[in-house]
Amino acid sequence: MTWYPNGRCAALAATALTTFALPAYAQEVFDLGTITVKAASEELKQALGASTITEEDLERALITNDVSELVKRQPGVNLTGNTSTGRRGNQRQIDLRGMGPENTLILIDGRPVLSRNSVRMDRSGERDTRGDSNWVPASVIDRIEVVRGPAAARYGSGSAGGVVNIITKAASEPTTELSLFAEVPESDKEGANYRATAAFSGPIGERLSYRSYLSANKSEADDADINADATEEGGAIAAGQEGLKNYDLSTLLEFRSDAANTWGVELSYSKQANLYAGDSLFQSVDRVYDTTTGEALADLVGETTNTMQRSALALTHRGDYDFGTSNSFLQWEHTDNKRRTENLFGGVEGMFTGDDYNVTLLDNVSAKTEWNLYSQAFGVSQTLTLGAEYRGEFMKDPSSLQQATMVEVEGTESDPADRDDTLEAHLIGLYVEENMELDWGVTLTPGLRVDHHSTAGTNWSPSLNMSWEATPEITVKAGVSRAFKAPNLFQTNPNYVYFTNGNACPADRVRPAGGCHILGNEDLEHETSWNKEIGISYQNLEGFNAGLTFFKNDYENKIGASLEPFATVSGSEIYQWENAELAVVEGFEGNLRVPLSDALTWTTNATVMRRSENRDTGQPLSLVPDYTINTQFDWDYRDNWSFTLAMTHYGATESPTQSATNGAKIENADDRDPYTLVNLSTNYEFDHGFSMQAGIKNLFNTEILREGASNDAGANTYNEPGRSYTLALTKSF
């Protein structure tokens, strides 16, 4: 297969030309003075569904390894699986407004991170992945922007729930920073965590600067029997949390050619190797077997069974001109996903087949250019935003595509050896937004985005966001947009064949003699949602602010594995992925910040999920609490000494009553009871650039155990670790 055919190379070259050749020309021919209207992208970051985690927030937080620990404390955010099955219960990822991790787009410095797409999607819609929020160590992050709701639609496919943009520290003044971190759990059944990071930045001459970092982390796996006390006698013991060894290395060079143009090149490499805890889709650590030899695999606990390696090379440009600004990049991202060979057959799906390993290779090519053009037309100060984006996916996956033998069905190769194990898809998007400052304190931001996907076709995404400054302290905001997600490479490929001899066939049908085949479908359309929000915020000069937002997402064309066959061949029923499901998500987000004194600040946010369900079945989309409250007290005891007390309270989490895999009734549909987690930390800055952070996580030792590996546990499908103690030391030069 030719990975980059000439036509596509030409399209990509044209995008690159637009991205990097325009700045010099544009600077010469435009000069509109000093109009300073806020760009649409900046206006949307001030939307009700947007929040920013600052560098100070990162320094105060007790982050074990993955920044999702801190992101989950923002309004509208939880950690969940992509469905309500609980089949990968401890592999929870960032979920914005209940739309699921697959609808949360992760960016690093504004560039998409798509490594998790190299992991196959099982019949229920889950992937065995940690997600893409742990490719950058916390100590080198400048801030994290979280954008939810209508404002996120401008980012294209995968942002229907929202966007998490991890922004790293810039190449700036000469700095060397070394940091060490350790977390020791009180329970000897839970894994400890250790991390070391070194970061360097500074100028190289007058126009060139650099920033580099190197980080190494080890998180130990939980013991194999950690959940034994939560398991009914004779039941299967669910696995605890996996361990992880990860290494991150990055170097950024930036060249400021003149006052208006900054060019950059960044090369990064990360490796994540798991430490197996015994997780599988249907069984558990004491019931996991090599399906070839029948031997137990419990001795694999603590060993590496999958390794993800991510490499990225990015070319960037930022422009700051009299007429406006620009931001452009061209990125190549390569993922090497190596894991023990897993079955794709019914009740043994996800179980290892022996000592063999398979490697899935995924290359993502992304290019984007965005221009904000200032103007004063018809007496209205405004900024016009023009953007173009390209994403190309190129995958080689022999493991998932060359397993199950197939009966004769048109479009699918029956012999696995005859199937092409290479996949690709292309997405091109264009968008325009106009940010207009009207009279009476009204700012209006209409927008339109159009995307064309090589398989799923064209999607139009209109949007309209509005804010009204009713008084200097009170602002009313509202927005509506149409967001979308293109089907993934597995869902659209008829040669991605999943076979079950009965266990995953629809429960309300007579089990066919020849079993059930589930196929990809090249006729899939985009998943879409209409995202709406309206709310009010108050902020005064003393630092007090409060806000309340109502949001509603009407989710259409959601892709799932069908429960009705489209054909019966040789006694086997044939199913496929289809656009069939309708869903609705709605709720409230609230926030409050109260400066109790010059040294003491109280902040709180809350999320209430009124509905998050499949409208056809009434089942929950994912395992999200009814409500979540985050509250925090920050006390600056001295200029160099601070304390933070943080609490999160989770309401009850509703259990599904029907299996998302085969529609069967769930016998043990127990909800997860409400619980509260409390963290306490202190930061002390010594002389000569030395600082220390110490803390206690889960102060009151509210340990929550996982009761099962799937829906046999209702909503009790993940662990909350008990009390642990942290210490971090940092030295800056």
LOLO-827170 format. One record per residue: x, y, z of N, C-alpha, C in turn; residue in three letters. Coordinates in steps of 0.05 Angstrom, whole numbers, plus 5000, padded with zeros to 4 digits. Layout:
BEGIN
XYZXYZXYZala;...
# end
This chain:
BEGIN
501749765000500050005000501750255000met;501050454985502450704985501250885007thr;502850955027501751085050500951375044trp;502451515027501851785021501651824991tyr;499351754979499151774950499552064940pro;500252094914501052354904498852564908asn;496352494904494152684907494052794935gly;494352614954494252704982496752854990arg;498952774978501452934984501053214974cys;499753244950499353514939497553674958ala;495453554968493653694986495053775011ala;496653595022498153655046500253875041leu;501553865018503454065011502154345009ala;499754344997498254594995497654705022ala;496754535040496154625068498654735081thr;500954595078503454685089504254955078ala;503854985051504555235038502855465050leu;500255415053498455615064499355675093thr;500055475108500755505136503255665140thr;505355625123507955735129508855955109phe;507555975086508456175067507056445069ala;504656445081503156695082504356905100leu;505556845123506357055142507957275130pro;510057215115511757425104510257605085ala;508557485068506957645049504957815064tyr;503557695083501457845097502558095111ala;504958065123506058285138506658525120gln;507258475095507958695077505658855067glu;503258725063501158855048498858955066val;498958905092496758995109497859165131phe;496359385137497059555160494459705167asp;493059605187490459715194490559865221leu;492959935229493160085254493159905279gly;491859995300492059845326489359765336thr;487659665319485059555328485659315346ile;484359305369485059095389482558935397thr;480858865379478558695385479458415392val;478258305412478958035421478357835399lys;480157645393479657435373477457255383ala;476057125364473856945371474856725390ala;477256615385478356405401478656495430ser;479556745435479756845462477056895474glu;475156995459472557045469471256785478glu;471556565462470356315469471556185493leu;474156255499475456155523474256285548lys;472756505545471456635567468556545569gln;467756345553464956245554464456115581ala;461856085587461055965612462155675615leu;462455535593463455265594466455245590gly;467855445599470755445596472155505623ala;474355385628475855435653478855385647ser;480555505664483455485660484655395686thr;486355185685487955095707490655235705ile;491355395724493755555722496255405732thr;498555525728501055405739500955385769glu;499755585782499555575811497755345820glu;495555295805493755075811495354805809asp;496954785789498554545785500554505808leu;501754715818503654695840502354625866glu;499854705870498454645895497254365895arg;496754255871495353995869497153765875ala;495953545884497453295889497053105866leu;498553145845498252985820500152745821ile;499052505821500652265822502352245796thr;500952255773502352225748500852355725asn;498252295723496652375700495152635708asp;495252845691493853095697490853075698val;489752845689486852805691485952825720ser;487752765739487152785767486253065775glu;487453265762486753545768484553645749leu;484553565724482453645706479753565716val;479553335729476953225738475753405759lys;477253595770476153775791474854035778arg;474854045752473554275739470554215736gln;468854425734466054375730465454225704pro;463554045705462753895682464653665675gly;466553595692468553395685468453165704val;468552925693468952675709470852495695asn;471652275708473252075695471451825692leu;471251725667469451505662470651325640thr;469351105635469750955610467951065589gly;468250965565466751075543463850975542asn;463250775558460450665559459850605588thr;457450495593456650425620457250135627ser;458849995610459449715615461249665639thr;463049855644465049815666467149605659gly;467349535633469049315625472049385628arg;472749635627475549715633475349925655arg;474149835677473350015699475550205709gly;477950105712480150275723481650435701asn;480850395676482050555655480350795649gln;479750955669477951185665479451415653arg;478051565636479251795622477452035626gln;478352265615476952515619474352515603ile;472152575617469552575605468352845610asp;467753005589466653275592463653265588leu;462153355607459253375606457853115598arg;458952885607457652635604457552525575gly;459152645557459152555529461152325524met;462752255543464552025540467252115531gly;469451965538472152035531472652055501pro;471251895485471651915456470752175444glu;469152325460468252595451469752815466asn;471952745478473752945490476352955473thr;476853185461479253215445481553315462leu;483753165462486153245478488053385459ile;489053625467491053765452493453815469leu;495753825457498253925470499254155454ile;499254395467499954645454498254695429asp;495754625431493854675409493854465387gly;495554255390495754055369494553795379arg;492953655362491553415371493353185378pro;492553035399493952795408492052565404val;492852375386490952165377492051885380leu;493851845399495151585402493151365410ser;491151435426489251235436487751105413arg;487651235390486251125367487650875355asn;490050825365491450575356490450335370ser;488750365391487750145407484950075396val;484549815390482049735378479649795396arg;477349825384474949875399473349615400met;472549525424471049275426468149325420asp;466549105420463749115412462149315428arg;462749355453461249535470462049825467ser;464249875452465250155448467450235466gly;468750045481470950105499473650045485glu;475650185494478450125486480050065512arg;482049895509483849845531486050045531asp;485450295539487350515537487150695561thr;489350815568489451015590488651295580arg;488251325553487651585542490151735535gly;489851995529492052155519492652395536asp;492052375562492552605580495152585596ser;496752375590499152335606501752325590asn;501752485568504252485552506052725560trp;505252885579506853115588506953115618val;509353125630509453135660508353405670pro;507053385693505653625704507553855709ala;510053805717511854025724512754195701ser;512254115676513054285653510554415640val;508254395653505754505641505354795652ile;504754975634504255255641501355285650asp;499555165635496655175642495154965626arg;492654915634490954735620488354875615ile;487554895590484955025583482954805578glu;480654825592478454635589476054785577val;475254705553473054835539470854635534val;468454705544466154515542463954655527arg;462154485516459654595505460054715477gly;458354915470458355025443460955145435pro;462555255453465055385446467055175435ala;466654925441468554715432468254625403ala;465954695391465354595364467354685343ala;468654915348470555025329472954845325arg;473354645343475754475342475354225325tyr;472954185315472453965296471953695308gly;472553485294471753215301472953135329ser;471153015345472052915371471653105394gly;470553345388470353555409467453595418ser;465653405413462853445420462453475449ala;464153345466464053395494465653635502gly;467953665490469653895496472553845489gly;474254035497477054025491478654075516val;480853925518482853965540485454035526val;486354285529488854375516490954405537asn;492954225535495254235554497454405542ile;497954635555499854825544502454825561ile;504654755548507254725562508555005566thr;510455005584511955255589513555335565lys;513755595561515055695537518155695540ala;519355705517522255755516522756045522ala;523956105545524156385554526856435568ser;526756545592529256625606530756375615glu;533356395619534956165627533956045653pro;533155795652532055655675532855355674thr;533655255697534054965700532454885725thr;530854685722529154595744529254295747glu;529854205770529953915776527853855798leu;526353645794524253575813524153275818ser;523453205843523052935851520352905865leu;519052685860516352645872516152365881phe;514852325904514352055914511552045927ala;510151835923507551785936507551505947glu;507051485973507051225987504351175998val;502950965990500250906001500450776028pro;498350816044498250696070497750396068glu;496150316049495550036045497849906030ser;498749666039500849526025499849376000asp;497249395995496149275971496049465947lys;496449725953496449925932499349995923glu;499650085898502250135888503250415895gly;505850435899507150695904507850825877ala;508651085879509251235854511751405859asn;513551405838516051555840516551695813tyr;517451945815517852095790520252285793arg;521752315771523952515770523752665743ala;524052925744523853095721526053305720thr;527153345697529153565693528153725669ala;528153995673527254175652529254395648ala;529654475623531654685617530454875596phe;531055125598530155315578531955555578ser;531955715556533555955556534156035527gly;535356275524536156365497538756245487pro;538956235460541456165447541956385428ile;543356585436543656825420541357015423gly;541057195404539057405406536357315396glu;536157135377533657065364532756775369arg;534456605379533856325383533656255412leu;531556095419531256005447530455715446ser;530655585469530055295471528655225497tyr;527354995497526254875521526354575518arg;527454445538527654155537526854035564ser;525853795564525253665589525553365586tyr;526153235609526452945610525152855636leu;523352655634521952565658521752265658ser;521952145682521651855686519851805709ala;517951625706515951565727515451265729asn;515051175753514150895758511850895778lys;509650795769507350745786506950445789ser;507050345813506850055817504049965815glu;503649715806500949605803499849525831ala;497249525833495949415857496349115859asp;496149015883496248725887493948585872asp;494348335865492348195849489748145865ala;489948135892487548075908486448315922asp;487048555913486248805927483248825930ile;481748715912478848735913477448485924asn;479048315937477948055947475748105967ala;476048305985474048356006471448455995asp;471448555970468948655958467648455940ala;468748215939467748005921466147805937thr;463847735926462147525938463647265938glu;463047095958464346845960463946675935glu;466146585924466146425900466146595874gly;466046855877465947035854468747085843gly;468847205820471447275807472447535819ala;474947545826476147785838476947985816ile;475848225816476448425795479248535800ala;480648605779483348715780483248995792ala;485449075805485849345815487049525793gly;488349735801489449925782492049825771gln;492349855745494849775732497149965741glu;499549865740501850035743502750145716gly;504750325718505750445693508550545696leu;510250485676512850605674512750785650lys;513251045654513151225631515551415631asn;516451475606518751655602517951865581tyr;518652105586517952325568520352495562asp;520752555536523052715528522152905506leu;522853165508522053355488524053585486ser;524453685461526053915456524654095437thr;524454355445523254555428525254775422leu;525554845397527155075388525355285375leu;525655535384524055745372525855965361glu;525156055337526756265324524956505318phe;525656735330524156975325525557135303arg;524457105279525757225255525557525256ser;523457635267523057925271520957965292asp;520158205296518258265318515558135313ala;514958065288512257965282512057655280ala;514257525274514157245267515957075285asn;514756855295516256665312515856385300thr;518056245294517955985282518955775302trp;517855535302518755335321518855065309gly;520554895321520654615314520854455340val;519154255344519154105368519253805362glu;520953665376521153375374520753255401leu;518853065403518252945429517952645426ser;518552505448518352215449517452135477tyr;515451945478514451845503514051545501ser;514451405523514051125525512451055550lys;510350905547508650815569508450515569gln;509550385589509550095592507850025616ala;505749865612504049805635505249595653asn;504249575677504949365696502249225702leu;501948995690499348855689498148805717tyr;495548845719494148805745492148585742ala;491848455718490048235715487448305702gly;487148545691484648625680483948485654asp;481448425650480448315625477548395622ser;476348345599473648455594471548305610leu;471748045612469547895624470247765651phe;472747675653473547535677475247715694gln;477047595710478647755729481247605734ser;482847725752485647635754485847335762val;483947235778484046955786482846765765asp;481746885743480446725723481446795695arg;483846905693484946965667486746735658val;486246635634487746405624488846455596tyr;490946325590491946305563489946135548asp;488546245528486446095515487645885496thr;490245885492491445675475492245435492thr;493545485515494645265532492845205555thr;491045385563489345345586490745405612gly;493245495611494645555636493945835647glu;493845855673493246105686495446315681ala;494646565678496546775673496946965697leu;496146875721496347045744499247135750ala;501146975741503947045745504847285728asp;503047385711503747615695503247875710leu;501847865733501348105748503948245755val;504148505749506548655754508448665730gly;507848495709509548485685508348675664glu;509948735643508948905621507648735600thr;505148805594503648655573502948845550thr;503249105553502949285530504749535533asn;505749625511507549855511506550045489thr;506250295497505450505477507850695475met;508750745450510850935445509751145426gln;510051395434509051625418511351805411arg;511651865385513652055376512152275360ser;513052515363511752735348513852935339ala;513453035315515153245303513253465294leu;513653705303511853925296513454165287ala;512454295266513454555257511254755262leu;511954985275509955175283510655455274thr;508555625273508955905267506856075282his;507756295295505956485307506556755296arg;504456895288504857165277503257365293gly;504357605297503057825311503458075295asp;501358155279501658375260499858605268tyr;500158825253498359055258495458985251asp;495058805231492358745222491158505237phe;492758365253491658135267493857935276gly;493057685281494857485290494457225274thr;496357045276496156785263497456575280ser;496456335277497656105291497455855273asn;499655735267499655515247501555295256ser;500955045248502754825253502454605232phe;504554445230504554195215505753985233leu;504353765238505253565258505053285247gln;507153135252507052845247507252705274trp;505352525279505152375304505252085298glu;507051935310507351645306506951505332his;505251295331504651135355505350845349thr;506850725366507550435365506250295388asp;504150155382502450025403503049725402asn;504649635422505449355424504149225447lys;502749005442501348865464501148575459arg;500748425480500348135477497848085460arg;497947885443495747825425493247755442thr;491047885434488547835449486447715430glu;484647565442482547435427480347645419asn;479047585397476747745388474247565386leu;474047375405471947175403470247175429phe;467847285427465747255448466747275476gly;466247065492466847065520469747075527gly;471547015508474347035514475647285502val;473947465493475047715481476847855501glu;479047955492480948095509482847925524gly;482447665525484247495539486747435521met;488947385534491447335519491347065506phe;492647045483492746785469495446645472thr;497246755487499846635490501946845495gly;504446775488506746955492507247145469asp;505747115448506247285424505347575429asp;506747755416506048045416505348135388tyr;503448315386502848445360503248745363asn;503948865340504549155340502649285321val;501249495331499649665314501049925310thr;501450015285502750265279500750465270leu;500750705281498950915274500451165269leu;500151275245501251535238498951735234asp;499151965248497252185245498752425235asn;497752535213498952785202496753005206val;497553215220495653435225496853695216ser;495253865204496154125196493854325201ala;494554555210492454755216493555035214lys;492055215203492755495202490255655210thr;490655855228488456015237489356315237glu;487656485225488256765223486056935235trp;486757125252484957305265485457585253asn;483457685239483857935224482058155236leu;483358375245481958595258480658775237tyr;478358895244477159085226475259265242ser;474459485229472459675240470459725217gln;468559535213466659555191463959635202ala;462659815188459959915195459860015224phe;462060135232462160245259462360035281gly;462859785274463059565294465859455295val;467059445319469659325323469359025321ser;470858895304470558605301473058475293gln;473058215297475358045288474257815272thr;475257785248474457555231476557335234leu;475657095240477456865243477056675219thr;479256615205479156425183481056195190leu;480155945186481855725193481555495173gly;483655335171483555085155485154875170ala;484154625168485354405183485354155167glu;487453995170487553725157488453525178tyr;487153295178487953065194488052815177arg;490252675177490452425162491252205181gly;489851975180490451745197491351515179glu;493551385186494651165171495450945191phe;494050725189494450505209495150245196met;496950105210497549825202496949655227lys;494949465225494049315248493449025240asp;495448855239494948575232493448425254pro;493748505279492548355300489548355300ser;488348595297485448625299484048545273ser;485448555251484148505225484548225214leu;486248075226486947815214486647585234gln;484247585247483647375266481347195257gln;478847305260476547135257475947055228ala;475646795223474746705197471846785193thr;471146845168468546965162467046805142met;464346785145462746665123462746865100val;461746775077461846935053459847165054glu;460847405058459147645058460447855040val;458947975023460048175004461348405019glu;463748465010465248685022467248615044gly;467048355053468848265074470348015064thr;472948015068474547785061474047565081glu;473247325072472647105091475146995103ser;477346985088479946875098481547105110asp;482147095137483647315149486247375135pro;487547175123490147215110489847395085ala;487447415074486947575050486247865057asp;485947935082485048205089487448405089arg;486948635078488948845079489048955107asp;491448955119491649035147492449335150asp;492149485127492749765129490149925125thr;489850135141487450305140488350595138leu;486550755127487151045127484551195124glu;484651445133482351625131483451915130ala;481952095118482752375115480452555121his;481152775135479152965143480153245138leu;478653395122479453675116477153855125ile;477954065140475954245151476654535145gly;474554705141474854985138472855125157leu;473655345169471855475187472255775187tyr;470055915194470056205195468456295219val;469456495234468056605257468356905256glu;466357045266466357335267465757425296glu;467657555309467257645336466657945335asn;464158025342463258295338462458415365met;463558655371462858795395460759005388glu;458258935394455959105387455459305410leu;453359465406452559655427451259515451asp;450859665472449559565497451059325510trp;453659315505455259115519454858835507gly;453858805482453358545470455758465452val;456758225456458758105438457457865425thr;457557855398456357645383458457495367leu;458457225368460457065354459056855338thr;458256915313457256695295459556555282pro;459056305275461256145262460055925245gly;461755825227460955605210463455445204leu;463255185207465354995201464254785182arg;465854715162465054495144467454295142val;466854035146468953835145468153615125asp;470153515111469653285093471453055101his;470152825107471652585115471652395091his;473852255087474152085063472151855063ser;471151775086469151555087466451645094thr;466151815114463551895125462352135111ala;463752265093462652485078462852755092gly;461052935085461253215093459453275117thr;460453445135458953535158459153835161asn;456753965166456654255170456154305200trp;457754495211457554555240457154855244ser;454754955244454255235250454355275280pro;454955525288455055595317454355885321ser;453355945344452756225351453056245382leu;454956425390455456475418455056775423asn;453856835446453157115452453757165482met;454757415487455057505515453957785517ser;452657845539451558105544452458205572trp;453958425572454958535597452658715607glu;450858605623448558745633449458975651ala;451458925668452659135685455659075685thr;457259255697460159195698460758935713pro;458958835730459458595745457958345734glu;455758385721453958165713454058125682ile;454557875674454557805646452757565641thr;451157585620449457365612450657245586val;450856985585452156855562450356625552lys;450456575526448956355515450456255490ala;449956015482451155905458449755665448gly;449955615422448855375410450755295386val;451255045383452954955361452354665354ser;453154595330452954315321455754195321arg;456254005338458853875339458653595326ala;460953475320460953215307463353055314phe;463152795309465452615311465352415288lys;467552405273467752215251468051935261ala;466951735248467451455257470351385255pro;471151195273474051125274474650915253asn;477250855251478250675230477150385234leu;476650305258475550035263472650025255phe;471150225262468250225257467550225227gln;469250345211468650365182469750145165thr;471249955177472649755162471049485162asn;469949395139468449145139470248905146pro;472848935145474648715151475448715181asn;474348895197474648875226472448695236tyr;473048435239471048225245471348135274val;469048145287468848045315466947815314tyr;467647585326465947355325465347255353phe;462847175357461947055382460246815376thr;460646605392459046365388456546365405asn;456046595417453546615432453646815455gly;455846845469455947005493455347295488asn;455947395464455447685458453347715436ala;452047495429449747525411447447665426cys;445747805412443547945426441947755443pro;441447845468440147665488437247595481ala;435847765466433047725461432547555436asp;434647445425434347275401435246995407arg;434246795392435146525394438046505384val;439746395400442546375392442846225366arg;444046345346444246205320446345985321pro;445845775305447645545306450445625297ala;450645815279453345895269454546135284gly;453246215306454346445321453746705308gly;455046915317454547185308457147315299cys;457047445276459347605266458547905268his;460348065277459948355278462048485261ile;461248655242463148765222463149065224leu;465349175214465449465210463649535186gly;463049795183461049885164462150135150asn;462750115124463850345110461750545102glu;459250495109457150695103456350855127asp;457950845148457251005172457451305166leu;455751455180455751745179456951855205glu;457352115206458452245229456452235253his;457552195277455952245300455652555303glu;453352645311452952935314451552995340thr;451753245349450253335372449853635370ser;447453725379446854005382447454075411trp;449454245416450254325443449254605449asn;447854625471446654885479447354945508lys;447755195514448155285542447255575545glu;446455635569445655915576446255945606ile;447256185613447956225641448556515647gly;449256555672449856825682452256805701ile;453857025700456257035717456457305730ser;457657305754458057555769460957565777tyr;462157805774464957835782465458125790gln;466658175813467258445821470258495824asn;471058735830473858805832475258685856leu;473758595876474958485899475658185896glu;475158075872475857795867473657595872gly;471257685880468957515884467757455856phe;467157205851465757135826463956895831asn;461856885815459956665817458656625790ala;457756385783456456335758454756085759gly;452756075742450955845739450355815710leu;450555565700450155495672448355255669thr;446455265651444955035643445954945615phe;446354685612447254575586445554345578phe;445254305552443854085541445054005514lys;445653745511446653645486444753425476asn;443753465451442153265438443953115419asp;444452865425446452695412445052515392tyr;445852535367444552375346446552215330glu;445552005318447251835301449451705316asn;449151665342451251535358451751255347lys;454251185344455050935332455150715353ile;453950485347454050255364453750005348gly;454549775360454149525347451249445347ala;450149375324447249335321446349085337ser;443849085345442648845358440648705339leu;440548795314438948675294440648595270glu;440648335261442348255239441448375212pro;443348425195442648505168442748275148phe;443748045157443847815140444247565157ala;443447335146444047075158445246895136thr;447646805141449146645122450246395135val;449546165123450445905133449945875163ser;447645965172446945935200448146135219gly;449746315208450946535224449546795219ser;448846935241447647205238449847415236glu;449447605217451447805211450348075221ile;451948205239451348465250453548655241tyr;453048915245455149115239454749365256gln;456749525256456549785269454549955253trp;452950115268450950285254450450545269glu;449450745254448550995266445650955274asn;445150905299442450835307441550975332ala;443351045350442651125377442251425379glu;440151505394439651775402440151805432leu;441252025440441852065468441452355476ala;441252405501440952675511442652705537val;443952935539445552995563444753275571val;444053315596443353585605443953605635glu;444553845643445253895671445954185677gly;446954225701447754485710450654485720phe;452054705715454654755726454655015742glu;455855015765455955265781458755295792gly;459555545796462155605807461955845826asn;463755845846463756065866466556105875leu;467456355876470056425887469756655907arg;470656605932470256805954472956865967val;474057105963476457185978475757246007pro;476157056025475357096053477157306066leu;479557326057481457526067483657556046ser;485557726052487757766033489357506030asp;489257326050490957086049489356836045ala;486656846048485056606047482856626026leu;482756426008480756425986479256155987thr;476656175983474955935981473855915953trp;474255685940473055645913471455385913thr;469255395898467555155897466355145869thr;466054905858464454865834462854615838asn;460554605824458754375825457654305798ala;457154055793455953955769453653775776thr;451353825765448953655769448153545742val;448153285739447253155714444353075717met;442653235703439753175703439152925686arg;440452905663440052675646442652625631arg;443252365628445352275611444651995603ser;443051975581441951715575441451675545glu;441451425538440651335511437551365510asn;436651535491433751585490432151345480arg;433451155466432050925457431650715479asp;433750685496433650475516433250585545thr;433750845549433550955576436050895593gly;438050765581440450695596442450925597gln;444050935619446051155621448251125599pro;449251355590451351345570454051245582leu;454651335606457051245620456551265650ser;458451175666458051165695458951435707leu;457051625707457551895716455851945741val;456952065763455352125787453052315781pro;450952285797448652475794449552765798asp;451352805816452453075820455253045831tyr;456853255827459653275838460053545849thr;461253565873461953815886464953825891ile;466354025881469154065887469354325903asn;470654315926471054555942473854565953thr;474954805955477854825962478355085977gln;480055065998481055306013484055336008phe;484855565998487655625994488455846014asp;490455786031491355966052494256036048trp;494856286041497656376039498556466067asp;499556276082500256336110502456546111tyr;504356516094506556716090507056746061arg;508756926053509456966025510656706013asp;511956556030513356316020512156056030asn;509756076043508655826055505655826052trp;504555626039501655616034500555336041ser;497955326046496555086052494055066034phe;493354816027491054766010489454536022thr;486854576026485054366034482954336012leu;482954105999481154055976479353815981ala;476753845974474853635978473253585953met;472753335947470853265925468753075936thr;466253145931464052965939462552875914his;462352615912460852495889458152395898tyr;456152465884453452355889453352065879gly;450951945882450651665873451051645843ala;452151415835452551355807450651135799thr;448951195779446851005771448050775756glu;447150535762447950295747446150255723ser;447150165701445450085679443849835687pro;441549795675439949555680439949365656thr;441249455634441349295610444149305599gln;445149075590447849055579448149215553ser;450249375551450749515526451949335505ala;452749095513453948905494451948745479thr;450048625494448048445481445148505489asn;444748715505441948795512440748625534gly;442348445546441248275568440648435593ala;438748345609438148465635440448415654lys;441248625668443448605688442148535715ile;442948315726441748215751442748385775glu;445248445776446348595798446748885791asn;444549035789444549315780444749505804ala;446949475819447249645843448549905836asp;447350125847448650385843451050405861asp;452850595854455050655873454150875892arg;454550825917453651015938455351275937asp;454251495947455851745948458351715966pro;460451865960462851855977464352115973tyr;466152165992467652415993470652365996thr;472252515981475152495982476252765991leu;478252766009479353016020482452996018val;483653206006486553226004487553466020asn;489853446032491153666047494053686038leu;494953926031497653966022498854226031ser;501454246031502854496038505154536020thr;505754786012507954855996509755056011asn;512354996011514255176025516555236006tyr;517155496003519355585986521655676004glu;523855526002526355596016527855806000phe;530155886010531956065995533355905973asp;534456065954536155955933534655765914his;532055815909530555665889529755385897gly;529755325922529055055932526255075944phe;524554885936521754875947520954585953ser;518954565970518054305979514954305980met;513754085971510854045974510453775988gln;508753776008508053526022505053516025ala;503953276025501053256027500052976035gly;497452976041496052726047493752716028ile;493652506011491352455993489352276007lys;486852336003484652176015485152166046asn;485052406057485652436086484152246104leu;481652196099480052036116479851746107phe;481551666088481951386080479351266069asn;477951416051475551316039476251136016thr;476950886021477750706000475250565988glu;475050575962472750455948473850225931ile;472649985934473649755920471849685896leu;473049565877471649475853470449205858arg;467849165851466448925858466248725835glu;467048805811466848625788468248745764gly;468648575744470148655720468348765698ala;465748765703463848855682461248935696ser;459048915682456448995693455548815716asn;456948585720456248425743456748565770asp;458048805768458448965792456649215792ala;454749235774453049475772454849715765gly;454749915782456350155778458950145794ala;459449925809461849905826464149775811asn;465049905790466949785771469749905771thr;470350085791472950195792473850245821tyr;476450275825477550315851478050615856asn;477650695881478650955891480750885913glu;483350955908485450885927484951005954pro;486050875975485850976002487951196007gly;488451246033490251456041493051406031arg;494351626023497251606015498551866022ser;501251866022502852096031504752166008tyr;504852426003506452525980508652715989thr;510752725974512952915979514252985953leu;514453245947515753335923517853545930ala;520153515917522453705921523153825895leu;523554085894524254215868526454415873thr;528354415855530654605856530854745830lys;530655015831530955185806533555335807ser;534855345784537355485781537055735763phe;
# end
